Amino acid sequence: MTKMSKRQLRVVRLLEPELCLECRFGQRAEVEMKDGSMQTMVYCRRLDCDNWDYSSAEPAKSVNLEEDAA
């Protein structure tokens, strides 16, 4: 796993989550929320995606990316 650091991390709602599963910019990740809980989510390397709903954005403490098994 790769740990992300020194970035402003936000958790946003996805409008069409299934699109992110096939996107070349998306990668599964373990996300540590502000309250310390862990959740599996999609980490997106594209910073201007139209599939994001910013109205529900909340901060995340850390993101650990899952490496490809290939």
C-alpha beads as a LAMMPS data file, in Angstrom:
LAMMPS data file: protein, C-alpha beads

70 atoms
69 bonds

1 atom types
1 bond types

-500.0 500.0 xlo xhi
-500.0 500.0 ylo yhi
-500.0 500.0 zlo zhi

Masses

1 110.0

Atoms # bond

1 1 1 0.000 0.000 0.000
2 1 1 1.087 3.555 -0.681
3 1 1 0.349 6.203 1.935
4 1 1 -0.682 9.670 0.769
5 1 1 0.724 12.555 2.784
6 1 1 0.887 16.345 2.689
7 1 1 -2.262 16.631 0.580
8 1 1 -5.606 18.202 1.284
9 1 1 -7.817 15.114 1.230
10 1 1 -11.592 15.356 0.820
11 1 1 -14.264 12.699 0.722
12 1 1 -16.973 13.538 -1.821
13 1 1 -20.102 11.700 -2.919
14 1 1 -19.978 10.136 -6.378
15 1 1 -22.902 10.825 -8.690
16 1 1 -22.414 7.551 -10.646
17 1 1 -20.075 5.296 -8.565
18 1 1 -19.972 2.490 -11.146
19 1 1 -18.223 4.820 -13.622
20 1 1 -15.254 5.129 -11.249
21 1 1 -14.730 1.371 -11.047
22 1 1 -13.690 1.260 -14.726
23 1 1 -11.973 4.663 -14.906
24 1 1 -8.204 4.699 -15.465
25 1 1 -7.858 7.499 -12.888
26 1 1 -9.657 5.615 -10.087
27 1 1 -8.031 3.269 -7.593
28 1 1 -9.392 1.472 -4.526
29 1 1 -8.102 2.847 -1.224
30 1 1 -8.520 2.547 2.526
31 1 1 -9.503 5.988 3.825
32 1 1 -9.169 7.113 7.445
33 1 1 -11.977 9.504 8.277
34 1 1 -11.762 12.483 10.626
35 1 1 -13.278 10.384 13.466
36 1 1 -10.619 7.661 13.017
37 1 1 -12.866 5.117 11.280
38 1 1 -11.593 3.341 8.143
39 1 1 -13.583 2.891 4.918
40 1 1 -12.829 1.424 1.489
41 1 1 -13.373 4.075 -1.185
42 1 1 -12.222 5.152 -4.630
43 1 1 -9.196 7.444 -4.831
44 1 1 -9.214 9.600 -7.962
45 1 1 -6.061 11.007 -9.532
46 1 1 -8.123 13.261 -11.792
47 1 1 -8.716 16.568 -10.038
48 1 1 -11.532 17.897 -12.240
49 1 1 -14.010 15.017 -12.504
50 1 1 -17.660 15.810 -13.329
51 1 1 -18.776 12.768 -11.305
52 1 1 -18.164 14.438 -7.926
53 1 1 -20.766 16.056 -5.663
54 1 1 -18.840 18.661 -3.655
55 1 1 -21.837 19.654 -1.513
56 1 1 -21.170 16.773 0.889
57 1 1 -17.349 17.117 0.997
58 1 1 -15.691 16.291 4.304
59 1 1 -12.031 16.021 5.305
60 1 1 -10.139 12.728 5.465
61 1 1 -7.086 12.068 7.649
62 1 1 -5.228 9.678 5.338
63 1 1 -5.516 7.483 2.251
64 1 1 -3.724 4.179 1.714
65 1 1 -3.869 3.129 -1.946
66 1 1 -4.219 -0.543 -2.815
67 1 1 -1.528 -1.656 -5.240
68 1 1 -2.505 -3.526 -8.382
69 1 1 -2.204 -7.293 -8.080
70 1 1 -1.026 -7.606 -11.702

Bonds

1 1 1 2
2 1 2 3
3 1 3 4
4 1 4 5
5 1 5 6
6 1 6 7
7 1 7 8
8 1 8 9
9 1 9 10
10 1 10 11
11 1 11 12
12 1 12 13
13 1 13 14
14 1 14 15
15 1 15 16
16 1 16 17
17 1 17 18
18 1 18 19
19 1 19 20
20 1 20 21
21 1 21 22
22 1 22 23
23 1 23 24
24 1 24 25
25 1 25 26
26 1 26 27
27 1 27 28
28 1 28 29
29 1 29 30
30 1 30 31
31 1 31 32
32 1 32 33
33 1 33 34
34 1 34 35
35 1 35 36
36 1 36 37
37 1 37 38
38 1 38 39
39 1 39 40
40 1 40 41
41 1 41 42
42 1 42 43
43 1 43 44
44 1 44 45
45 1 45 46
46 1 46 47
47 1 47 48
48 1 48 49
49 1 49 50
50 1 50 51
51 1 51 52
52 1 52 53
53 1 53 54
54 1 54 55
55 1 55 56
56 1 56 57
57 1 57 58
58 1 58 59
59 1 59 60
60 1 60 61
61 1 61 62
62 1 62 63
63 1 63 64
64 1 64 65
65 1 65 66
66 1 66 67
67 1 67 68
68 1 68 69
69 1 69 70
